[in-house]
Amino acid sequence: MGALSRQEAAACLQGHRHGTFLVRDSTTCPGDYVLSVSENSKVSHYIINSLPGRLRIGEHEFDGFPALLDFYRLHYLDTTTLVAPLGRIVAPSSAQPPPAGEWVRALYDFVGRDQEDLPFTKGEPLRVLAKPEEQWWTAQRADGRVGMIPVPYVQPCPYAHPSSHGAPRHAPVIARAVQRRVPGASDKTALAFEVGDLIAVTKMNVNGQWEGELNGRRGHFPFTHVKVLDSEETS
């Protein structure tokens, strides 16, 4: 793959399935190579020393790259074997990070097919963390869970772009209560509501406890008790 930097290799592999890999020239040790692998929700980098007629990675030596790659297709590096080479690299310079606080809303239910996928339900807001692939992004649910989402299943949610502190930049998100909430009398900060009530969501905390306003009352509530409405439904 040439002389990709550690950061560029990570950007290329981020979000790919466990075991996706590439081999690049080392930028810190000229003449050596680096095996970069997507594993365990991160990208790991293994130095490959170039010896006369041999390659060494850790304590193992090989006659060449075919033997090295075949070995690690059957033996674990750390948490994965080599599964497939990275087929298509998106130039890191063209992989723009998402704007701070970018949110999308689910158009359909998505149950997920792989361990790395992030399941979600229709109408659920998701915070975009990275865009490693054209059709698959890394996102976070309101309960803090992170995973890969299919881009065709979501749409931009311009009215639900909280700032880094959680305060809305535009009009608040409107959500309809789908479950009755009757907090204990001792919890003065909780928001009570009935099924069907429309709540103005003022803050989406990653722990799953959202904040909102209803009929002049403010308080927190579990995001599972509400369904975010489409902008058309609130107009």
N, C-alpha and C positions, 0 to 999 in steps of 0.2 A: 504493500500500500504506500510505500515511500516513507518520507520523513514526517509523519504526522506527529504533532505534539501529544502529550498525555491528555491535555484538555480536549483537543480536537478528536482524538480517538474515543474519549468518553462521550463526547457529543454525538458521534456517529453511532455508537452502540447503545446509548441510553434508551431504555424502553423496549429493546428487542428481547426476544425470548431467551431464557437461560441457555447457555451453551453457544450462543452466537459469538463469533470471534473474528479477529483480523490480526495479521502479522505486519508489523511496521518496523522501519529503521529506528534505532534508538537515537534520540536527539541529545542525550547526555553522555552516551558511551559510543563514539563513532566506531563503526565496524560491527557492533552488536545489534541485536534485534529485540523486539518486545512483542510478546503475545498478549493482546488485550482481549478480555473475555467478559461478556455480560453474565453475571452470576449473583444470585442472592440479592436481587434488587439493587445491585451496584455494578460498576465496571472495575475489574481487577486487572493488574498489569504484571506480567511475569517476564523478567529479563532472560534473554537467550544469548548466551555467550558464544561467539564465533571462534572456534579453535581450528587449527590446521586440519582440514578434512573432517571436522566433527562439529557438532552443535551440542551445547550443554545447557540444560535448564534444571536448576537445583542440583541434585546428586545424579541425575540421569544424563547420559550422553547418547547421541544418535548420529547415524551416518549422514543424515540430511533432513530437510523439512518433511518429506513424505513419511519417513519413519517416526519423526517426532509427533506429527499430527495424528498418525494412526495410533500411536501409543496412548495419547490423551483422548482419543475417541472411546477408548475402553477403560481408562483409568481416570479417577477424579483428580482435578487440580486442587480445588479447595472444597467447593460444594457442588460442582458440576463437571461433566465430561464435555469435550468439544462436540457440538451437535452439527453446526453448519457455519460456513464462512459468511461474512457479511456480503450480501449480493450486490447491493446498490448503496453507495455512499452519497449522502446529501452533503454538499460542501458546507463545512461549519459556518462559513461566512454568510451563507444564505439561510441558515437555520436561526431565525430570529426568536428570541425569548418572548414569551407572552407579556403584554403590558401588565404592570403591577396591578393586582387585584382584578384580573380578567375573569369573568364568570360566564358560564353557559348554562342553558336549561335543557333538560332531557325531553326529547320529542316522543320517545318510546321507552318501554321497559327494556332493560338489558340485564340478563341473568349472569353473563360472563361464561366463557368457555375454558379459560385457563386460569391458573392460580394467580397470574399477574393482572388479570382483568379486574375492573372495579364495577360491581353490580350497582344498578340504580333503577329508579322507577320514573315513570313519565311525570314530568313537571318538576322533578327534583333539581335544585340548583347545584352546580359543581364549580369548584374553583380550578382554573387551569394553571398547572405548575410548569409544564414544559411541553414543547411540540417537537418531539424527536422524529416523528414520521408524518407524512402527509395525511394519512387516514387514521392514525392512532396517536392520541395525546395522553400525557400524564396529568391526572386530575385528582382532586381531593374532595371527598364528601364532607358534609357539615359535621359528621361524627368523627372526623379526623382520618378515616381510612383513605389510603392512596393507592391508585392503580391505573391501568390503561383503559381508555374509553374510545369507542369507535366514533370518529368525527361525524359521520352521516346521521348518528343518533341524537345529536345535540344541535342547538342553535345559539348564536350569541344572545346574551341577556344584558343589553345595555342599561336597563333600568335597575340592574342588581349588581352593580360594581362597587362593593364596599371598598373603602380605603384600607390601608394597612392597619388602621386602628379600628376598623369595623364600622365606621360611620358611613352612611350612604352618600354618594356624590350627587345622585339625581333623586328622582321620586322614590319613595320607599317601595319595597316589594310588598305586594298584597297577597296574603295567603288565607285560604278558607279552612276553618277548623273541621277536621274529619273525625275527631274524637273529643269527647267532653273532658274538660280539665277542671278538677276541683281540688286545689292545693290545700294543705293543712292550714289551720287557722294561725299557726305559729310562723308560717312562712310569709312574711309581708312583702317579699320581693317577687313572688310568683304571680303570673297572670292567669286569672280564671276565665274560662269561656265555654260556650255551648257549641255543639255541632252546628255548622253553618255560619258561625260568626266570621266576619271579615276582619283580619288583623293586619295592621301596617307593621311589617317587619323592619325594625330599625338597625338590627345588628345580627350577623350570622357568625356565631362563635364556632370554632372547629371542634369543640367538645360536645356539640350537639344541642347545647342550650342556647336557643335564640332569644332575642329581646324584641319586644314589640309594644304596640299601643292599640287599645280597644276602648272606644267611648271615653277617652280622656284618661284611662288607666294605663299605666306602664308596668311591665314586669317581664320575667323570663319564662320560657316554656320549652318543652322538648320539641325538636323539629319534626319528630315522627307523628305529632298530633295535628299537623297541618299539611295542606297541599298548596304549593305556590301556584298562583293563577297566571294564565297567559295575559300579555298586555292587552289583547283584544277583549278578554273577559272582564277587565277592570275599566275599560273605556266606556 
